[in-house]
Each structure stands twice: as C-alpha cells, then as structure tokens.
C-alpha cells in the first residue's frame, strides 16, 4: 500500500520528455557522447598526441567536465526517471543537490573552454607571457580555482526547490518555489546565472577568437610579403596553411557554441518576457530541445579541437583497431608512472 502511494505521488514529479520519441533519442545520443568523451580522455592521458602538457591539461579537464554532464544527465536524470521512478535520488535534499551538481559541471564545461581559448590566445599572440602563463602549474591552478568558484556560484540553487509531497516524514521530489519567479533577488540571481553562462563566455570566446584571428592574419600577410620578395616560386607556405587551419578551428568552436546554446538563451528570454504563467507547450518543447543541444555541446569542443590533430587521429585508429592492446599499453604506462 505504501509503495503504491509513493508511485502514485511520484507521477507528480515534472517530466517534460516523452520516452517514446525525444527521450529515447536523447538517451541514445548521450550514451554515444559518453563513449566519445571516454575515448578522448584515455587517448589524451597517454600524452602521445604531440601536444604540450598545458594543452593536454585543459583538454582533459574539458573532456572530464563534459563527461560528468552526460553521466549526470543520463544516470541521475533520464535513466532514473524512466526506470527507477521511486529511489533515494528523488528525496528532496538529494534532488536539490543534483541541481547544484548539474549546474556546476555544466558551467565548468563552458568556462574550461574559455580558459583554453585564452591560453591559446596567449600562446599565439603574447610570446612574452607564453613561457610564464602556458605551463602545467598555471593550467592546474586556473582549472582548480574555476571549479571551486563555479560550484559555489551554483549553491544557491539548492534553496530554490521544495518537496512535491511528504511521505512518512520524508520529503520527496523537487518543485520550484513560486517566489523564485517574482522575488527580485531570485530573478536577479537567475539573470546573473545566465549572464555567466552562456552570455559572458560567448562574448569572451568571440573576443578572444577575433583578436587571435586578427593577429594571425596580420602576421600571415607580413610573412607572405617577405616570402614573395625572397622566393619567386609559388610554393605553399606550411606555416600559413597551419594558421589557416587555426582560423577555421576557432570559428568552428565559436559557431558550435552559439548554435547549441542559442535555443537555451531564447527560451530563457522568452519566459522572462512572457511570464511563467503565460507559457505554452512550445516553451516545454524548446526546453527539451535546448537541453538535448546542450548535452550535444558537451562533446563538440573536445572533438573539434582534437579531430584536427593527425596524431590524435592515429591514436583513435589504433585504439579502435586494437582495443585490448591499447588498454594493456595504458595499464603498463600507468604502472610505470606509479613506480
């Protein structure tokens, strides 16, 4: 009898995604992204891609943050919602903690990309600071500090929910408090949350990439002019070709970030403009589509950066053709590091 009551009450927990269509699609997509991020992290951790230790630290951190977003989205949200509708994860304190954790790792995923973009900007455009800033210690300090600050920033979300119902003195479910929609303090905090992610990261990434591209274009023009003066042959300059690939890479990162976060921003602005009590079903569809695109964003950054590296592609081919051999090599390298 008690179990039946809990199951009946658990249906009150909001679930905007249908298991028949978008739910299964999102579940399949996120499972694929877990495999992609795991493969990327394992390959990067071997440090055989010809990348510096600083760059490897940023890329592994980005991949780890993206992986946590997908794992939390699958295990703690979708799978639990569909297959385990009654579990300890729906106890209100645990549910509120999931909200905080999900927001923190998603913020880390975005801001690690900003940190990496700035690191590349310094490495390309600021040669005087390159030796001091582009180091493994600096990368570790920046990543650690950003993780702590972003986690603290999401702590207030723990206090935005209340229980859906109480059964045997145990609060179940998470339901947003009404005052969070009209209280100026909570409204201001929500705007602050959306400014810090994704509005401010978008502006910073666009600015950093613009400055980097401008520097590359100017230096390429100077190099091309000098090459024309001293070399009359129309041979391709490998340095200019590498810089051209860098420009394409930077615009790809910015474009995918804007595209995959645009639905989320539009949905937030629309809700604030129309009001929470005047919403239609279109808003919930936008919310589902936006969440799926955000989950997709959790693999694009690392994938776009790394797919341009020939050595990384070689490592992927080797890992796919010889999975057992590559795992054994990874274990041997881990043991050698321990000793």
C-alpha positions as CSV (number, residue, x, y, z in Angstrom):
1,X,0.0,0.0,0.0
2,X,2.8,2.4,0.9
3,X,4.7,1.6,-2.3
4,X,1.5,2.3,-4.3
5,X,1.1,5.6,-2.7
6,X,4.7,6.6,-3.4
7,X,4.4,5.5,-7.1
8,X,1.2,7.5,-7.5
9,X,2.7,10.6,-5.9
10,X,5.9,10.2,-7.9
11,X,4.0,10.8,-11.0
12,X,3.7,14.4,-9.9
13,X,7.4,14.9,-10.4
14,X,7.8,17.0,-13.6
15,X,8.8,15.1,-16.7
16,X,8.6,17.0,-20.0
17,X,10.2,14.5,-22.2
18,X,8.3,11.5,-23.7
19,X,10.1,8.2,-23.5
20,X,8.7,7.2,-26.9
21,X,10.5,9.8,-29.1
22,X,12.8,12.5,-27.7
23,X,13.5,10.5,-24.5
24,X,15.0,7.5,-26.4
25,X,16.8,9.8,-28.8
26,X,18.4,11.8,-26.1
27,X,19.3,8.6,-24.2
28,X,21.0,7.1,-27.3
29,X,22.8,10.4,-28.0
30,X,24.1,10.8,-24.5
31,X,25.3,7.2,-24.4
32,X,27.2,7.8,-27.6
33,X,28.7,11.0,-26.1
34,X,29.9,9.1,-23.0
35,X,31.9,6.8,-25.3
36,X,33.3,9.7,-27.3
37,X,34.5,11.6,-24.2
38,X,35.9,8.5,-22.5
39,X,37.9,7.6,-25.7
40,X,39.2,11.2,-25.9
41,X,40.3,11.3,-22.2
42,X,42.0,8.0,-22.4
43,X,43.9,9.0,-25.6
44,X,44.9,12.4,-24.2
45,X,46.1,10.9,-20.9
46,X,48.6,8.8,-22.8
47,X,50.3,12.1,-24.0
48,X,51.2,10.7,-27.4
49,X,49.4,13.3,-29.5
50,X,52.3,15.8,-29.7
51,X,50.6,18.3,-27.5
52,X,52.1,20.3,-24.7
53,X,51.4,19.4,-21.1
54,X,49.5,22.6,-20.6
55,X,47.2,22.0,-23.6
56,X,46.7,18.4,-22.5
57,X,45.6,19.5,-19.0
58,X,42.9,21.9,-20.5
59,X,41.6,19.3,-23.0
60,X,41.4,16.5,-20.3
61,X,39.6,18.9,-18.0
62,X,37.2,19.9,-20.7
63,X,36.6,16.2,-21.6
64,X,36.1,15.3,-17.9
65,X,33.6,18.1,-17.3
66,X,31.7,17.2,-20.4
67,X,31.7,13.5,-19.3
68,X,30.3,14.5,-15.9
69,X,27.5,16.5,-17.6
70,X,26.5,13.5,-19.7
71,X,26.8,11.0,-16.8
72,X,24.6,13.1,-14.5
73,X,22.2,13.7,-17.3
74,X,21.8,10.0,-18.0
75,X,22.2,8.2,-14.7
76,X,20.8,10.7,-12.3
77,X,18.1,12.1,-14.6
78,X,16.9,10.2,-17.6
79,X,17.5,6.6,-16.6
80,X,16.4,7.2,-13.0
81,X,13.3,9.0,-14.2
82,X,12.2,6.3,-16.6
83,X,13.3,3.0,-15.0
84,X,13.6,3.9,-11.3
85,X,10.8,6.4,-10.6
86,X,11.0,5.7,-6.9
87,X,14.5,5.9,-5.5
88,X,16.6,7.8,-3.0
89,X,17.6,10.2,-5.8
90,X,14.1,11.8,-5.5
91,X,14.5,12.6,-1.9
92,X,14.3,16.4,-1.8
93,X,17.8,17.1,-0.4
94,X,19.4,14.7,-2.9
95,X,17.3,16.1,-5.8
96,X,18.4,19.6,-4.9
97,X,22.0,18.5,-4.7
98,X,21.6,17.1,-8.2
99,X,20.5,20.5,-9.4
100,X,23.6,22.1,-7.9
101,X,26.0,19.5,-9.2
102,X,24.5,19.6,-12.7
103,X,24.8,23.4,-12.9
104,X,28.4,23.3,-11.6
105,X,29.7,20.8,-14.1
106,X,27.9,22.4,-17.0
107,X,29.4,25.8,-16.0
108,X,32.8,24.1,-15.8
109,X,32.4,22.6,-19.3
110,X,31.8,26.1,-20.7
111,X,34.4,28.1,-18.7
112,X,37.1,25.5,-19.3
113,X,36.6,26.2,-23.0
114,X,37.0,29.9,-22.3
115,X,40.2,29.2,-20.3
116,X,41.6,27.1,-23.0
117,X,40.8,29.7,-25.7
118,X,42.6,32.3,-23.7
119,X,45.6,30.0,-23.2
120,X,45.8,29.6,-27.0
121,X,45.5,33.3,-27.4
122,X,48.5,33.9,-25.1
123,X,50.5,31.1,-26.8
124,X,49.9,32.6,-30.3
125,X,49.7,36.4,-29.7
126,X,51.7,37.0,-26.5
127,X,55.1,35.5,-26.8
128,X,56.5,37.3,-23.8
129,X,53.9,35.8,-21.5
130,X,53.9,32.4,-23.1
131,X,56.7,30.9,-21.1
132,X,55.2,32.0,-17.8
133,X,51.5,31.5,-18.4
134,X,51.3,28.5,-20.7
135,X,52.5,26.0,-18.1
136,X,51.0,22.9,-16.4
137,X,51.1,24.6,-13.0
138,X,49.2,27.6,-14.2
139,X,46.6,25.4,-16.0
140,X,46.1,23.3,-12.9
141,X,45.7,26.5,-10.7
142,X,43.2,28.0,-13.1
143,X,41.1,24.9,-13.5
144,X,41.0,24.2,-9.8
145,X,40.1,27.8,-8.9
146,X,37.4,27.9,-11.6
147,X,35.9,24.6,-10.4
148,X,35.6,25.9,-6.8
149,X,34.1,29.3,-7.8
150,X,31.6,27.7,-10.2
151,X,30.5,25.2,-7.6
152,X,29.9,28.0,-5.0
153,X,28.1,30.0,-7.6
154,X,25.5,27.2,-8.0
155,X,25.0,26.5,-4.3
156,X,22.0,29.0,-4.1
157,X,20.0,26.7,-6.5
158,X,19.8,24.2,-3.6
159,X,17.4,26.5,-1.9
160,X,15.1,27.1,-4.9
161,X,13.2,23.8,-4.6
162,X,10.6,22.5,-2.2
163,X,9.2,18.9,-1.8
164,X,6.4,17.8,-4.1
165,X,5.0,15.7,-1.2
166,X,6.0,14.3,2.2
167,X,5.6,10.6,2.9
168,X,6.3,9.3,6.4
169,X,8.2,12.5,7.3
170,X,10.5,12.1,4.2
171,X,10.3,14.9,1.6
172,X,10.1,13.6,-2.0
173,X,10.6,15.4,-5.3
174,X,11.8,18.9,-6.3
175,X,9.4,21.6,-7.1
176,X,10.4,25.2,-7.8
177,X,9.3,27.7,-5.2
178,X,6.8,30.2,-6.6
179,X,8.8,33.1,-5.1
180,X,11.8,32.3,-7.3
181,X,9.8,33.6,-10.3
182,X,8.9,37.0,-8.9
183,X,11.3,37.7,-6.0
184,X,13.7,40.4,-7.3
185,X,16.6,38.7,-5.6
186,X,16.0,35.3,-7.2
187,X,15.2,36.9,-10.5
188,X,18.4,38.9,-10.4
189,X,20.3,35.7,-9.5
190,X,18.8,33.9,-12.4
191,X,19.9,36.7,-14.7
192,X,23.3,36.5,-13.2
193,X,23.4,32.8,-13.8
194,X,22.5,33.2,-17.5
195,X,25.0,36.1,-17.9
196,X,27.8,34.0,-16.6
197,X,26.7,31.0,-18.7
198,X,26.4,31.4,-21.6
199,X,26.3,35.1,-22.4
200,X,29.6,36.2,-20.9
201,X,31.5,33.1,-22.1
202,X,30.1,33.7,-25.6
203,X,31.3,37.3,-25.6
204,X,34.7,36.3,-24.3
205,X,35.2,33.5,-26.7
206,X,34.2,35.7,-29.6
207,X,36.5,38.5,-28.5
208,X,39.5,36.1,-27.9
209,X,39.0,34.4,-31.2
210,X,38.6,37.8,-33.0
211,X,41.9,39.0,-31.6
212,X,43.6,35.7,-32.3
213,X,42.4,35.7,-35.9
214,X,43.4,39.3,-36.5
215,X,46.9,38.6,-35.2
216,X,47.2,35.5,-37.4
217,X,46.0,37.4,-40.5
218,X,48.5,40.3,-39.9
219,X,51.4,38.1,-39.3
220,X,50.5,35.9,-42.3
221,X,50.4,39.0,-44.6
222,X,53.8,40.0,-43.4
223,X,55.2,36.5,-43.9
224,X,53.6,36.2,-47.3
225,X,55.2,39.6,-48.3
226,X,58.6,38.6,-47.2
227,X,58.3,35.2,-48.9
228,X,57.3,36.8,-52.1
229,X,60.3,39.1,-52.1
230,X,62.9,36.4,-51.5
231,X,61.2,33.4,-53.2
232,X,59.6,33.9,-56.6
233,X,58.2,30.4,-56.7
234,X,54.5,29.9,-55.8
235,X,55.1,27.1,-53.3
236,X,52.6,26.8,-50.5
237,X,53.9,28.0,-47.1
238,X,53.2,25.4,-44.5
239,X,53.1,28.0,-41.7
240,X,50.3,29.9,-43.5
241,X,48.5,26.7,-44.1
242,X,48.7,25.9,-40.3
243,X,47.4,29.3,-39.5
244,X,44.5,29.0,-41.9
245,X,43.5,25.8,-40.1
246,X,43.7,27.6,-36.8
247,X,41.3,30.2,-38.0
248,X,38.8,27.5,-39.2
249,X,39.2,25.8,-35.9
250,X,38.5,28.9,-33.8
251,X,35.4,29.8,-35.9
252,X,34.2,26.3,-35.6
253,X,34.3,26.4,-31.8
254,X,32.6,29.8,-31.7
255,X,29.9,28.7,-34.2
256,X,29.0,25.5,-32.5
257,X,28.9,27.2,-29.1
258,X,26.5,29.9,-30.4
259,X,24.3,27.4,-32.3
260,X,24.0,24.8,-29.5
261,X,23.3,27.4,-26.7
262,X,21.0,29.7,-28.7
263,X,17.8,27.7,-28.0
264,X,18.5,27.8,-24.3
265,X,19.0,31.5,-24.3
266,X,16.0,32.2,-26.5
267,X,13.8,30.0,-24.2
268,X,15.1,31.9,-21.0
269,X,14.5,35.3,-22.5
270,X,11.0,34.3,-23.8
271,X,10.0,33.0,-20.4
272,X,11.1,36.2,-18.7
273,X,9.3,38.3,-21.3
274,X,6.0,36.5,-21.4
275,X,5.9,35.3,-17.8
276,X,5.8,31.9,-16.2
277,X,2.0,31.9,-16.0
278,X,1.5,32.5,-19.7
279,X,3.6,29.7,-21.1
280,X,2.5,27.4,-23.9
281,X,3.6,23.9,-24.9
282,X,6.1,25.4,-27.3
283,X,8.2,26.5,-24.4
284,X,8.4,23.0,-23.0
285,X,9.4,21.7,-26.4
286,X,12.1,24.4,-26.6
287,X,13.3,23.4,-23.2
288,X,13.7,19.7,-24.2
289,X,15.4,20.6,-27.5
290,X,17.7,23.1,-25.7
291,X,18.7,20.5,-23.1
292,X,19.5,18.0,-25.8
293,X,21.6,20.5,-27.7
294,X,23.5,21.4,-24.5
295,X,24.3,17.8,-24.0
296,X,25.5,17.6,-27.6
297,X,27.7,20.6,-26.9
298,X,29.5,18.5,-24.2
299,X,31.4,16.6,-26.9
300,X,31.8,19.1,-29.7
301,X,34.5,21.3,-28.1
302,X,37.0,18.5,-27.5
303,X,36.0,16.7,-30.7
304,X,36.6,19.8,-32.9
305,X,39.9,20.6,-31.3
306,X,41.3,17.1,-31.4
307,X,40.0,15.9,-34.8
308,X,42.4,18.4,-36.4
309,X,45.4,16.7,-34.8
310,X,46.8,14.0,-37.1
311,X,48.5,12.2,-34.2
312,X,45.2,12.1,-32.3
313,X,43.5,10.5,-35.3
314,X,46.2,7.9,-35.4
315,X,45.7,7.1,-31.8
316,X,41.9,6.8,-32.4
317,X,42.5,4.4,-35.2
318,X,44.9,2.3,-33.1
319,X,42.5,2.2,-30.2
320,X,39.6,1.2,-32.4
321,X,41.6,-1.5,-34.3
322,X,43.4,-2.8,-31.2
323,X,41.3,-2.1,-28.1
324,X,42.8,-4.8,-26.0
325,X,46.4,-3.9,-27.0
326,X,45.8,-0.2,-26.3
327,X,44.2,-0.9,-22.9
328,X,47.2,-3.1,-21.9
329,X,49.6,-0.4,-23.1
330,X,47.6,2.1,-21.0
331,X,47.9,-0.1,-17.9
332,X,51.7,-0.6,-18.4
333,X,52.2,3.2,-18.7
334,X,50.1,3.8,-15.6
335,X,52.2,1.3,-13.6
336,X,55.4,2.9,-14.9
337,X,54.2,6.3,-13.7
338,X,53.5,4.8,-10.3
339,X,57.0,3.4,-9.9
